[in-house]
Amino acid sequence: MKVMVNESISIDLRSSNQSQPQGDYEAITSRLYHFLEGNTSHQIVISEINPSQNSYSIRVNGNLYTYRAVSKGQQYMEKLGISDLDSDQAKQVVAPMPGLVLDIKVKKGDVVEKGQALVILEAMKMENVIKADSPGTVSDVVVSSGTSVDKNQVLIEF
């Protein structure tokens, strides 16, 4: 599990080299906490909780921090070009492995349905059918038949 802080700092929660704050805390209300770390006192206010986005915002001594938990599955989806995690619409279809494009089943402007074949990719002497994860309209076909592609290379854009 990875946590993004203010969409700019990434923290891997499974990493053993992350230092944990040492101290005592007291819940004043369900959203207000007092944290004592050594001789330093901190006021922590939970400003916003957004379960659908796996995020929350807190204020520590008046400074706002927004945290968003990013699971391995969400990290993989973002690598595949699905930037809006609330949307089923992929912006790009990428090669899941290196291989040779044998056939392109769609062209620019085609409206595709979820599960429709987009590209036939030969990899490790097997034909792999790359299918649409969601309905959409093809905005660009980036590769052509006979092209060798690398893993994560963009094939189709929506």
KOLZAVEX-301038 format. One line per field, with one value per atom (N, C-alpha, C, O, CB): residue in three letters; chain; atom name; x, y, z. Coordinates in steps of 0.05 Angstrom, whole numbers, plus 5000, padded with zeros to 4 digits. Each point is the difference from the previous one (the first is absolute). Glycine has a CB too. Layout:
% residues N
residu [ALA_...]
chaine [A_...]
atome [CA_...]
u [X_...]
v [Y_...]
w [Z_...]
This chain:
% residues 158
residu [MET_MET_MET_MET_MET_LYS_LYS_LYS_LYS_LYS_VAL_VAL_VAL_VAL_VAL_MET_MET_MET_MET_MET_VAL_VAL_VAL_VAL_VAL_ASN_ASN_ASN_ASN_ASN_GLU_GLU_GLU_GLU_GLU_SER_SER_SER_SER_SER_ILE_ILE_ILE_ILE_ILE_SER_SER_SER_SER_SER_ILE_ILE_ILE_ILE_ILE_ASP_ASP_ASP_ASP_ASP_LEU_LEU_LEU_LEU_LEU_ARG_ARG_ARG_ARG_ARG_SER_SER_SER_SER_SER_SER_SER_SER_SER_SER_ASN_ASN_ASN_ASN_ASN_GLN_GLN_GLN_GLN_GLN_SER_SER_SER_SER_SER_GLN_GLN_GLN_GLN_GLN_PRO_PRO_PRO_PRO_PRO_GLN_GLN_GLN_GLN_GLN_GLY_GLY_GLY_GLY_GLY_ASP_ASP_ASP_ASP_ASP_TYR_TYR_TYR_TYR_TYR_GLU_GLU_GLU_GLU_GLU_ALA_ALA_ALA_ALA_ALA_ILE_ILE_ILE_ILE_ILE_THR_THR_THR_THR_THR_SER_SER_SER_SER_SER_ARG_ARG_ARG_ARG_ARG_LEU_LEU_LEU_LEU_LEU_TYR_TYR_TYR_TYR_TYR_HIS_HIS_HIS_HIS_HIS_PHE_PHE_PHE_PHE_PHE_LEU_LEU_LEU_LEU_LEU_GLU_GLU_GLU_GLU_GLU_GLY_GLY_GLY_GLY_GLY_ASN_ASN_ASN_ASN_ASN_THR_THR_THR_THR_THR_SER_SER_SER_SER_SER_HIS_HIS_HIS_HIS_HIS_GLN_GLN_GLN_GLN_GLN_ILE_ILE_ILE_ILE_ILE_VAL_VAL_VAL_VAL_VAL_ILE_ILE_ILE_ILE_ILE_SER_SER_SER_SER_SER_GLU_GLU_GLU_GLU_GLU_ILE_ILE_ILE_ILE_ILE_ASN_ASN_ASN_ASN_ASN_PRO_PRO_PRO_PRO_PRO_SER_SER_SER_SER_SER_GLN_GLN_GLN_GLN_GLN_ASN_ASN_ASN_ASN_ASN_SER_SER_SER_SER_SER_TYR_TYR_TYR_TYR_TYR_SER_SER_SER_SER_SER_ILE_ILE_ILE_ILE_ILE_ARG_ARG_ARG_ARG_ARG_VAL_VAL_VAL_VAL_VAL_ASN_ASN_ASN_ASN_ASN_GLY_GLY_GLY_GLY_GLY_ASN_ASN_ASN_ASN_ASN_LEU_LEU_LEU_LEU_LEU_TYR_TYR_TYR_TYR_TYR_THR_THR_THR_THR_THR_TYR_TYR_TYR_TYR_TYR_ARG_ARG_ARG_ARG_ARG_ALA_ALA_ALA_ALA_ALA_VAL_VAL_VAL_VAL_VAL_SER_SER_SER_SER_SER_LYS_LYS_LYS_LYS_LYS_GLY_GLY_GLY_GLY_GLY_GLN_GLN_GLN_GLN_GLN_GLN_GLN_GLN_GLN_GLN_TYR_TYR_TYR_TYR_TYR_MET_MET_MET_MET_MET_GLU_GLU_GLU_GLU_GLU_LYS_LYS_LYS_LYS_LYS_LEU_LEU_LEU_LEU_LEU_GLY_GLY_GLY_GLY_GLY_ILE_ILE_ILE_ILE_ILE_SER_SER_SER_SER_SER_ASP_ASP_ASP_ASP_ASP_LEU_LEU_LEU_LEU_LEU_ASP_ASP_ASP_ASP_ASP_SER_SER_SER_SER_SER_ASP_ASP_ASP_ASP_ASP_GLN_GLN_GLN_GLN_GLN_ALA_ALA_ALA_ALA_ALA_LYS_LYS_LYS_LYS_LYS_GLN_GLN_GLN_GLN_GLN_VAL_VAL_VAL_VAL_VAL_VAL_VAL_VAL_VAL_VAL_ALA_ALA_ALA_ALA_ALA_PRO_PRO_PRO_PRO_PRO_MET_MET_MET_MET_MET_PRO_PRO_PRO_PRO_PRO_GLY_GLY_GLY_GLY_GLY_LEU_LEU_LEU_LEU_LEU_VAL_VAL_VAL_VAL_VAL_LEU_LEU_LEU_LEU_LEU_ASP_ASP_ASP_ASP_ASP_ILE_ILE_ILE_ILE_ILE_LYS_LYS_LYS_LYS_LYS_VAL_VAL_VAL_VAL_VAL_LYS_LYS_LYS_LYS_LYS_LYS_LYS_LYS_LYS_LYS_GLY_GLY_GLY_GLY_GLY_ASP_ASP_ASP_ASP_ASP_VAL_VAL_VAL_VAL_VAL_VAL_VAL_VAL_VAL_VAL_GLU_GLU_GLU_GLU_GLU_LYS_LYS_LYS_LYS_LYS_GLY_GLY_GLY_GLY_GLY_GLN_GLN_GLN_GLN_GLN_ALA_ALA_ALA_ALA_ALA_LEU_LEU_LEU_LEU_LEU_VAL_VAL_VAL_VAL_VAL_ILE_ILE_ILE_ILE_ILE_LEU_LEU_LEU_LEU_LEU_GLU_GLU_GLU_GLU_GLU_ALA_ALA_ALA_ALA_ALA_MET_MET_MET_MET_MET_LYS_LYS_LYS_LYS_LYS_MET_MET_MET_MET_MET_GLU_GLU_GLU_GLU_GLU_ASN_ASN_ASN_ASN_ASN_VAL_VAL_VAL_VAL_VAL_ILE_ILE_ILE_ILE_ILE_LYS_LYS_LYS_LYS_LYS_ALA_ALA_ALA_ALA_ALA_ASP_ASP_ASP_ASP_ASP_SER_SER_SER_SER_SER_PRO_PRO_PRO_PRO_PRO_GLY_GLY_GLY_GLY_GLY_THR_THR_THR_THR_THR_VAL_VAL_VAL_VAL_VAL_SER_SER_SER_SER_SER_ASP_ASP_ASP_ASP_ASP_VAL_VAL_VAL_VAL_VAL_VAL_VAL_VAL_VAL_VAL_VAL_VAL_VAL_VAL_VAL_SER_SER_SER_SER_SER_SER_SER_SER_SER_SER_GLY_GLY_GLY_GLY_GLY_THR_THR_THR_THR_THR_SER_SER_SER_SER_SER_VAL_VAL_VAL_VAL_VAL_ASP_ASP_ASP_ASP_ASP_LYS_LYS_LYS_LYS_LYS_ASN_ASN_ASN_ASN_ASN_GLN_GLN_GLN_GLN_GLN_VAL_VAL_VAL_VAL_VAL_LEU_LEU_LEU_LEU_LEU_ILE_ILE_ILE_ILE_ILE_GLU_GLU_GLU_GLU_GLU_PHE_PHE_PHE_PHE_PHE]
chaine [A_A_A_A_A_A_A_A_A_A_A_A_A_A_A_A_A_A_A_A_A_A_A_A_A_A_A_A_A_A_A_A_A_A_A_A_A_A_A_A_A_A_A_A_A_A_A_A_A_A_A_A_A_A_A_A_A_A_A_A_A_A_A_A_A_A_A_A_A_A_A_A_A_A_A_A_A_A_A_A_A_A_A_A_A_A_A_A_A_A_A_A_A_A_A_A_A_A_A_A_A_A_A_A_A_A_A_A_A_A_A_A_A_A_A_A_A_A_A_A_A_A_A_A_A_A_A_A_A_A_A_A_A_A_A_A_A_A_A_A_A_A_A_A_A_A_A_A_A_A_A_A_A_A_A_A_A_A_A_A_A_A_A_A_A_A_A_A_A_A_A_A_A_A_A_A_A_A_A_A_A_A_A_A_A_A_A_A_A_A_A_A_A_A_A_A_A_A_A_A_A_A_A_A_A_A_A_A_A_A_A_A_A_A_A_A_A_A_A_A_A_A_A_A_A_A_A_A_A_A_A_A_A_A_A_A_A_A_A_A_A_A_A_A_A_A_A_A_A_A_A_A_A_A_A_A_A_A_A_A_A_A_A_A_A_A_A_A_A_A_A_A_A_A_A_A_A_A_A_A_A_A_A_A_A_A_A_A_A_A_A_A_A_A_A_A_A_A_A_A_A_A_A_A_A_A_A_A_A_A_A_A_A_A_A_A_A_A_A_A_A_A_A_A_A_A_A_A_A_A_A_A_A_A_A_A_A_A_A_A_A_A_A_A_A_A_A_A_A_A_A_A_A_A_A_A_A_A_A_A_A_A_A_A_A_A_A_A_A_A_A_A_A_A_A_A_A_A_A_A_A_A_A_A_A_A_A_A_A_A_A_A_A_A_A_A_A_A_A_A_A_A_A_A_A_A_A_A_A_A_A_A_A_A_A_A_A_A_A_A_A_A_A_A_A_A_A_A_A_A_A_A_A_A_A_A_A_A_A_A_A_A_A_A_A_A_A_A_A_A_A_A_A_A_A_A_A_A_A_A_A_A_A_A_A_A_A_A_A_A_A_A_A_A_A_A_A_A_A_A_A_A_A_A_A_A_A_A_A_A_A_A_A_A_A_A_A_A_A_A_A_A_A_A_A_A_A_A_A_A_A_A_A_A_A_A_A_A_A_A_A_A_A_A_A_A_A_A_A_A_A_A_A_A_A_A_A_A_A_A_A_A_A_A_A_A_A_A_A_A_A_A_A_A_A_A_A_A_A_A_A_A_A_A_A_A_A_A_A_A_A_A_A_A_A_A_A_A_A_A_A_A_A_A_A_A_A_A_A_A_A_A_A_A_A_A_A_A_A_A_A_A_A_A_A_A_A_A_A_A_A_A_A_A_A_A_A_A_A_A_A_A_A_A_A_A_A_A_A_A_A_A_A_A_A_A_A_A_A_A_A_A_A_A_A_A_A_A_A_A_A_A_A_A_A_A_A_A_A_A_A_A_A_A_A_A_A_A_A_A_A_A_A_A_A_A_A_A_A_A_A_A_A_A_A_A_A_A_A_A_A_A_A_A_A_A_A_A_A_A_A_A_A_A_A_A_A_A_A_A_A_A_A_A_A_A_A_A_A_A_A_A_A_A_A_A_A_A_A_A_A_A_A_A_A_A_A_A_A_A_A_A_A_A_A_A_A_A_A_A_A_A_A_A_A_A_A_A_A_A_A_A_A_A_A_A_A_A_A_A_A_A_A_A_A_A_A_A_A_A_A_A_A_A_A_A_A_A_A_A]
atome [N_CA_C_O_CB_N_CA_C_O_CB_N_CA_C_O_CB_N_CA_C_O_CB_N_CA_C_O_CB_N_CA_C_O_CB_N_CA_C_O_CB_N_CA_C_O_CB_N_CA_C_O_CB_N_CA_C_O_CB_N_CA_C_O_CB_N_CA_C_O_CB_N_CA_C_O_CB_N_CA_C_O_CB_N_CA_C_O_CB_N_CA_C_O_CB_N_CA_C_O_CB_N_CA_C_O_CB_N_CA_C_O_CB_N_CA_C_O_CB_N_CA_C_O_CB_N_CA_C_O_CB_N_CA_C_O_CB_N_CA_C_O_CB_N_CA_C_O_CB_N_CA_C_O_CB_N_CA_C_O_CB_N_CA_C_O_CB_N_CA_C_O_CB_N_CA_C_O_CB_N_CA_C_O_CB_N_CA_C_O_CB_N_CA_C_O_CB_N_CA_C_O_CB_N_CA_C_O_CB_N_CA_C_O_CB_N_CA_C_O_CB_N_CA_C_O_CB_N_CA_C_O_CB_N_CA_C_O_CB_N_CA_C_O_CB_N_CA_C_O_CB_N_CA_C_O_CB_N_CA_C_O_CB_N_CA_C_O_CB_N_CA_C_O_CB_N_CA_C_O_CB_N_CA_C_O_CB_N_CA_C_O_CB_N_CA_C_O_CB_N_CA_C_O_CB_N_CA_C_O_CB_N_CA_C_O_CB_N_CA_C_O_CB_N_CA_C_O_CB_N_CA_C_O_CB_N_CA_C_O_CB_N_CA_C_O_CB_N_CA_C_O_CB_N_CA_C_O_CB_N_CA_C_O_CB_N_CA_C_O_CB_N_CA_C_O_CB_N_CA_C_O_CB_N_CA_C_O_CB_N_CA_C_O_CB_N_CA_C_O_CB_N_CA_C_O_CB_N_CA_C_O_CB_N_CA_C_O_CB_N_CA_C_O_CB_N_CA_C_O_CB_N_CA_C_O_CB_N_CA_C_O_CB_N_CA_C_O_CB_N_CA_C_O_CB_N_CA_C_O_CB_N_CA_C_O_CB_N_CA_C_O_CB_N_CA_C_O_CB_N_CA_C_O_CB_N_CA_C_O_CB_N_CA_C_O_CB_N_CA_C_O_CB_N_CA_C_O_CB_N_CA_C_O_CB_N_CA_C_O_CB_N_CA_C_O_CB_N_CA_C_O_CB_N_CA_C_O_CB_N_CA_C_O_CB_N_CA_C_O_CB_N_CA_C_O_CB_N_CA_C_O_CB_N_CA_C_O_CB_N_CA_C_O_CB_N_CA_C_O_CB_N_CA_C_O_CB_N_CA_C_O_CB_N_CA_C_O_CB_N_CA_C_O_CB_N_CA_C_O_CB_N_CA_C_O_CB_N_CA_C_O_CB_N_CA_C_O_CB_N_CA_C_O_CB_N_CA_C_O_CB_N_CA_C_O_CB_N_CA_C_O_CB_N_CA_C_O_CB_N_CA_C_O_CB_N_CA_C_O_CB_N_CA_C_O_CB_N_CA_C_O_CB_N_CA_C_O_CB_N_CA_C_O_CB_N_CA_C_O_CB_N_CA_C_O_CB_N_CA_C_O_CB_N_CA_C_O_CB_N_CA_C_O_CB_N_CA_C_O_CB_N_CA_C_O_CB_N_CA_C_O_CB_N_CA_C_O_CB_N_CA_C_O_CB_N_CA_C_O_CB_N_CA_C_O_CB_N_CA_C_O_CB_N_CA_C_O_CB_N_CA_C_O_CB_N_CA_C_O_CB_N_CA_C_O_CB_N_CA_C_O_CB_N_CA_C_O_CB_N_CA_C_O_CB_N_CA_C_O_CB_N_CA_C_O_CB_N_CA_C_O_CB_N_CA_C_O_CB_N_CA_C_O_CB_N_CA_C_O_CB_N_CA_C_O_CB_N_CA_C_O_CB_N_CA_C_O_CB_N_CA_C_O_CB_N_CA_C_O_CB_N_CA_C_O_CB_N_CA_C_O_CB_N_CA_C_O_CB_N_CA_C_O_CB_N_CA_C_O_CB_N_CA_C_O_CB_N_CA_C_O_CB_N_CA_C_O_CB_N_CA_C_O_CB_N_CA_C_O_CB_N_CA_C_O_CB]
u [5017_4983_5018_5020_4943_5030_5014_4981_4976_5054_4981_4984_5012_5024_4963_4996_5008_4993_4977_5017_5025_4996_5000_5020_5001_4957_4997_5007_5010_5001_4984_5005_5029_5005_4947_5066_5028_5020_5022_4965_5006_5018_4989_4976_5041_4998_4991_5014_5024_4968_4991_5011_4990_4976_5025_5018_4993_4996_5019_5008_4948_4994_5013_5003_4955_5050_5012_5030_5013_4951_5047_5029_5007_4987_5015_5019_5008_5017_5005_4993_5012_5017_4985_5013_5022_4939_4984_4999_4993_4979_5035_5000_4971_4986_5062_4944_4973_5002_5019_4967_4996_5001_4996_4983_4999_5033_4997_4988_5009_5031_4939_4987_4973_4993_5031_4962_4973_4980_5005_5015_4956_4978_4975_4996_5025_4962_4974_4979_5004_5017_4957_4978_4983_4989_5011_4998_4984_4971_4981_5059_4957_4974_5006_5023_4957_5000_5004_5018_5011_4945_5048_5017_5023_5015_4945_5042_5021_5017_4989_4982_5055_5019_5022_5008_4981_5022_5023_5022_4996_4977_5050_5023_5024_5007_4975_5030_5024_5023_5001_4971_5048_5024_5023_5009_4971_5031_5021_4988_4981_5055_4977_4990_4984_4993_5046_4955_4986_4971_4994_5049_4939_4971_4990_5008_4987_4987_4989_4969_4990_5052_4945_4971_4994_5009_4983_4992_4994_4969_4985_5056_4951_4971_4995_5013_4983_4986_4992_4980_4978_5030_5001_4984_4979_4977_5062_4970_4982_5007_5024_4971_4984_5004_4984_4976_5031_5007_4987_5005_5019_4987_4976_5005_5000_5015_4963_5007_5000_5027_5006_4945_5064_5026_5023_5023_4957_5013_5020_5018_5024_4975_4989_5016_4988_4976_5038_5003_4991_5019_5023_4957_5010_5016_5001_4980_5007_5037_5004_5015_5016_4983_4997_5016_5017_4989_4976_5061_5018_5011_5015_4997_4982_5008_4993_5016_5021_4940_4991_5008_4990_5012_5018_5009_4983_4997_5050_4942_4983_5016_5017_4947_5029_5012_4978_4982_5060_4959_4981_5013_5021_4953_5015_5011_4982_4975_5047_4989_4984_5014_5023_4960_5003_5011_4998_4979_5008_5035_5000_5008_5023_4989_4969_5005_5017_5004_4953_5053_5016_4983_5010_5017_4947_4983_4996_5000_4977_5020_4998_5026_4999_4967_5057_5025_5002_5010_5012_4970_5001_4981_5007_5004_4965_4981_5012_4997_4964_5052_5012_5022_5004_4985_5027_5021_4988_5012_5016_4948_4987_4986_4988_5005_5008_4988_4973_4987_5040_4963_4974_5006_5005_4974_5019_5007_4977_5006_5027_4943_4977_4989_4987_5002_5017_4993_4970_4991_5054_4940_4971_4988_4976_5024_5015_4990_5009_5022_4979_4981_5008_5014_5009_4952_5040_5011_5030_5012_4946_5056_5029_5006_4986_5020_5015_5008_5019_5001_4994_5019_5019_4999_4994_5035_4977_5004_5029_5010_4942_5062_5029_5005_4984_5026_5013_5009_5006_5016_5002_4969_5005_5027_5010_4941_5061_5026_5013_4986_4998_5042_5012_4990_4993_5048_4957_4990_4998_5010_4965_5012_4996_4971_4984_5058_4950_4972_4993_5011_4991_4980_4992_4977_4999_5016_4966_4976_4989_5000_4990_4999_4986_4970_4993_5047_4943_4972_4982_4976_5031_5004_4985_5015_5023_4956_5006_5013_4990_4981_5022_5011_4993_4970_4990_5058_4938_4972_4981_4976_5037_4997_4983_4989_5015_5011_4949_4988_5002_4991_4977_5045_5004_4984_4994_5052_4948_4986_5019_5022_4935_5036_5017_5003_4981_5003_5041_5006_5006_5007_4964_5025_5005_5030_5016_4942_5050_5028_5011_4987_5006_5030_5013_5025_5003_4979_5035_5026_5006_4994_5023_4996_5010_5031_5013_4948_5049_5029_5012_4990_5002_5029_5014_5023_5017_4971_5012_5021_5005_4981_5006_5038_5008_4986_4991_5017_4991_4988_4971_4989_5055_4942_4971_4987_5011_4996_4969_4984_4983_4985_5014_5004_4985_4981_5008_5030_4937_4979_4998_4993_4982_5032_4997_4972_4993_5058_4933_4972_4995_5016_4971_4992_4992_4989_4984_5005_5021_4991_4973_4986_5062_4946_4975_4992_5016_4997_4962_4992_5013_5008_4948_5047_5012_5003_4993_5031_4988_5005_5030_5014_4942_5055_5028_5008_4989_5011_5019_5010_5025_5006_4974_5035_5024_5009_4999_5015_4996_5013_5030_5008_4951_5057_5027_5019_5021_4969_5004_5017_4987_4976_5044_4995_4989_5008_5018_4984_4985_5006_5029_5011_4942_5061_5028_5019_5024_4962_5003_5017_5008_4983_4995_5048_5009_4995_5006_5029_4954_4994_5013_5005_4952_5048_5011_4977_4978_5066_4962_4980_4993_5017_5001_4956_4989_5001_4994_5020_4992_4999_4971_4984_5061_4948_4972_4993_5015_4989_4973_4990_4977_4999_5015_4966_4975_4995_5005_4976_5008_4992_4970_4989_5057_4941_4971_4996_4977_5012]
v [4977_5023_5025_5001_4974_5044_5025_5022_4999_4983_5039_5023_5024_5005_4975_5036_5025_5022_5002_4980_5035_5023_5025_5006_4971_5038_5024_4995_5018_5010_4947_4992_5004_5001_5009_4994_5005_4982_4995_5052_4943_4983_4973_4996_5042_4941_4973_4985_5001_5000_4985_4985_4971_4995_5046_4940_4972_4990_5000_4993_5000_4992_4974_4994_5031_4958_4975_5002_4981_4997_5045_5004_5001_5013_5012_4960_4999_5023_5003_4948_5065_5022_5026_5021_4958_5021_5023_5003_4982_5013_5029_5004_5007_5014_5002_4973_5004_5021_4998_4954_5067_5019_4986_4982_5054_4973_4989_5021_5023_4947_5023_5019_4990_4977_5060_4981_4994_5017_5023_4964_5002_5017_4996_4980_5016_5024_5000_5010_5021_4986_4978_5009_5019_4994_4962_5069_5021_4997_5000_5031_4966_4994_4978_4991_5057_4945_4980_5010_4985_4996_5046_5012_5017_5011_4988_5003_5017_4983_4987_5054_4960_4985_5017_5020_4939_5034_5013_4979_4979_5055_4973_4981_5012_5023_4957_5006_5010_4982_4976_5041_4996_4986_5013_5022_4967_4996_5012_5024_4997_4987_5039_5025_5017_5023_4976_4990_5015_4991_4976_5030_5013_4995_5006_5020_4991_4972_5003_4998_4983_4998_5037_4998_4988_5010_5030_4939_4986_5001_4990_4980_5041_5001_4985_5005_5040_4936_4986_5018_5003_4950_5058_5019_4987_5008_5023_4948_4987_4971_4992_5052_4939_4972_4993_5006_4983_4999_4994_4970_4993_5055_4934_4971_4992_4981_5012_5020_4991_5005_4987_5022_5010_5007_4989_5004_5037_4945_4990_5023_4997_4957_5069_5023_5013_4998_5008_5009_5017_5024_4999_4961_5061_5024_5005_4999_5021_4987_5007_5026_5007_4944_5063_5024_4993_4992_5040_4972_4997_5027_5012_4940_5058_5027_5021_5018_4962_5017_5019_4995_5012_5020_4949_4993_4978_4979_5036_4988_4980_4979_5007_5028_4940_4977_4983_4992_5009_4991_4983_4973_4999_5040_4940_4973_4984_5001_5001_4983_4982_4973_4998_5041_4941_4972_4990_5002_4990_4996_4989_4971_4993_5052_4937_4971_4992_5015_4977_4983_4989_5000_5005_4966_5022_4999_5028_5002_4959_5059_5028_5009_5014_4996_4982_5007_4988_5013_4990_4972_4986_5013_5004_4953_5051_5014_5026_5007_4972_5036_5025_4995_5016_5004_4958_4993_4994_5006_4977_5006_4992_5024_4998_4956_5069_5024_5007_5017_4973_4997_5007_5020_4993_4961_5072_5021_5007_5008_5009_4982_5007_4974_4984_5056_4956_4974_4998_4978_5022_5021_4998_4991_4993_5043_4965_4994_4972_4991_5058_4938_4974_5004_4981_4997_5046_5007_5002_5017_5007_4958_5001_5021_5002_4949_5064_5020_4988_5010_5026_4943_4987_4970_4990_5051_4944_4971_4995_5009_4979_4999_4995_4970_4984_5058_4952_4972_4988_5012_4998_4968_4988_4986_4993_5002_5001_4986_5007_5009_4953_5034_5005_4979_4978_5042_4989_4981_5013_5022_4954_5010_5008_5004_4982_4994_5048_5005_4985_5006_5040_4934_4985_5013_4999_4960_5053_5011_5022_4998_4958_5064_5022_4996_5000_5033_4964_4994_5025_4998_4959_5067_5025_5021_4998_4990_5034_5023_5025_5000_4976_5046_5026_5006_4997_5020_4991_5007_4977_5005_5028_4943_4977_5002_5008_4963_5022_4998_4971_4983_5057_4956_4972_4995_5018_4982_4975_4991_4986_4990_5005_5003_4986_4971_4987_5043_4960_4973_4996_4978_5008_5035_4998_4998_5014_5012_4957_4996_5026_5011_4939_5059_5023_4994_5009_5017_4957_4994_4970_4989_5059_4940_4973_5003_5010_4967_5014_5003_4972_4984_5061_4950_4974_5004_5018_4968_4998_5001_4972_4985_5062_4945_4974_4978_4980_5038_4986_4982_4994_4979_5001_5039_4998_5025_5022_4948_5027_5023_5009_4984_5000_5042_5011_5021_5019_4973_5006_5019_5022_4994_4970_5060_5023_5012_5008_5002_4989_5009_5026_5008_4944_5061_5025_4995_4982_5038_4995_4997_5015_4994_5002_5022_5016_5010_5000_5013_4996_5011_5027_5014_4962_5032_5025_5004_4983_5016_5024_5006_5002_5014_5010_4962_5000_5027_5009_4941_5063_5026_4997_5017_5005_4957_4995_4971_4988_5060_4942_4974_5006_5009_4965_5021_5009_4982_5008_5013_4953_4980_4989_5005_4983_4997_4987_4970_4992_5052_4940_4972_4997_5014_4975_4991_4994_5016_4996_4995_5026_5016_4984_4987_5055_4959_4988_5021_5024_4947_5021_5018_4991_4976_5036_5007_4995_4999_5009_5014_4966_4999_5029_5017_4939_5049_5027_5020_5023_4968_5000_5019_5004_4981_5004_5040_5007_4988_5003_5040_4944_4987_5016_5007_4948_5051_5014_5022_4997_4960_5065_5022_5005_4997_5024_4986_5006_5030_5009_4945]
w [5000_5000_5000_5015_5010_4958_4998_5008_4995_4968_5051_5007_4986_5001_5044_4942_4988_5019_5009_4943_5054_5017_4983_4987_5054_4958_4984_4971_4986_5054_4950_4972_4991_4977_5014_5029_4991_5015_4990_5000_5033_5016_5001_5008_5019_4966_5000_5023_5003_4947_5066_5023_4997_4998_5033_4969_5000_5028_5016_4941_5050_5027_5008_5024_4972_4985_5006_5005_5009_4964_5021_5003_5030_5016_4941_5050_5028_5009_5024_4972_4985_5007_5006_5004_4968_5029_5007_5030_5014_4944_5052_5029_5008_4987_5013_5022_5011_5023_5016_4972_5013_5021_5027_5003_4966_5051_5027_5017_5001_4993_5021_5017_5010_4996_4980_5037_5010_4987_4992_5052_4952_4989_5016_5014_4940_5043_5014_4980_4987_5059_4952_4983_5016_5021_4954_5015_5012_4991_5016_4987_4970_4987_4980_4998_5010_4976_4979_4977_4984_5027_4988_4979_5010_4984_4987_5055_5012_5019_5018_4977_5001_5016_5010_4987_4987_5049_5011_5000_5012_5017_4959_4999_5013_4994_4963_5062_5014_4992_5005_5034_4948_4990_5015_4993_4961_5066_5017_5014_5015_4954_5028_5012_4981_5006_5024_4946_4980_4998_4998_4977_5026_4999_4972_4987_5062_4941_4973_5002_5014_4964_5007_4998_4973_4979_5052_4968_4975_4996_5018_4986_4974_4993_4975_4979_5044_4977_4976_4985_5009_5012_4956_4986_4982_4998_5003_4984_4981_4997_5000_4976_5021_4995_4975_4999_5050_4931_4975_4994_4986_4996_5028_4996_4971_4993_5051_4938_4972_4987_4980_5018_5011_4989_5017_4994_4986_5042_5019_5010_5002_4976_5027_5008_5025_5006_4946_5061_5022_5002_4992_5032_4988_5004_5030_5014_4941_5054_5028_5002_4982_5031_5009_5006_5025_5020_4960_5017_5022_5006_4984_5004_5035_5009_4978_4995_5032_4960_4981_4971_4981_5055_4960_4973_4988_5014_4998_4964_4988_4985_4984_5012_5009_4986_4990_5015_5013_4946_4988_4994_4987_4993_5031_4996_4983_5003_5042_4936_4983_4999_4991_4981_5038_4999_4972_4987_5061_4942_4973_5002_5006_4973_5015_5001_4976_4981_5044_4977_4977_4975_4978_5054_4971_4976_4988_4976_5044_4997_4990_4987_4979_5056_4976_4988_4972_4982_5064_4952_4974_4980_4977_5047_4985_4982_4990_4977_5048_4993_4992_4979_4982_5063_4959_4980_4973_4979_5058_4963_4975_4987_4978_5040_4995_4987_5010_4988_4973_5060_5011_5022_5023_4966_5004_5019_5018_5023_4944_5024_5017_5012_4987_4985_5054_5012_5005_5006_5015_4976_5002_4974_4999_5036_4944_4973_4992_5006_4982_4997_4988_4974_4988_5035_4967_4974_5001_5013_4976_4996_4997_4979_4980_5034_4991_4980_4979_4978_5057_4973_4982_5005_5022_4977_4980_5003_4994_4979_5008_5031_4997_4998_5007_5019_4962_4997_5028_5015_4939_5053_5026_5002_5021_4984_4971_4998_4974_4982_5047_4968_4973_4980_5007_5015_4953_4980_4973_4995_5040_4947_4972_4995_5005_4980_5005_4993_4975_4978_5044_4980_4977_4985_4975_5048_4992_4987_5018_5024_4953_5010_5013_4992_4977_5023_5020_4995_4999_4994_5028_4984_5000_4985_4994_5050_4950_4987_5014_5016_4940_5039_5012_4995_4977_5017_5027_4997_5007_5004_4962_5035_5007_5028_5019_4949_5036_5026_5009_4985_5007_5031_5009_5025_5016_4963_5025_5024_5019_4991_4983_5051_5019_4991_4993_5044_4963_4992_4971_4991_5046_4947_4971_4995_5012_4978_4991_4992_4987_4983_5012_5014_4989_4984_4978_5060_4974_4988_5005_5021_4986_4973_5004_5002_4982_4992_5049_5006_5003_5016_5006_4963_5003_5020_4996_4956_5068_5021_5009_5006_5008_4988_5009_4984_5011_5035_4928_4980_5005_4992_5004_5017_5004_4991_5002_5038_4949_4992_5024_5011_4940_5055_5023_4989_4986_5046_4975_4992_5021_5023_4951_5019_5018_4996_4978_5021_5022_4999_5014_5017_4980_4995_5013_5028_5004_4951_5065_5027_5005_5019_4996_4967_5003_4972_4982_5066_4950_4974_4996_5019_4984_4971_4994_4970_4984_5060_4948_4972_4997_5014_4980_4986_4994_4989_4980_5011_5023_4990_4983_4983_5057_4965_4984_5002_5022_4985_4971_5000_4996_4979_5002_5040_5001_4986_4990_5053_4955_4987_4975_4995_5050_4940_4976_5000_5015_4959_5010_4998_4992_4983_5004_5025_4995_5017_4998_4956_5064_5017_5025_5012_4971_5024_5026_5021_4997_4981_5045_5022_5026_5004_4974_5039_5027_5020_4994_4994_5035_5022_5007_5001_5017_4986_5007_4977_5005_5041_4930_4977_4992_5000_4984_5011_4993_4973_4980_5046_4973_4975_4988_4977_5040_5001_4992_5020_5024_4955_5011_5018_4996_4978_5020_5024_5000_5005_5001_5015]
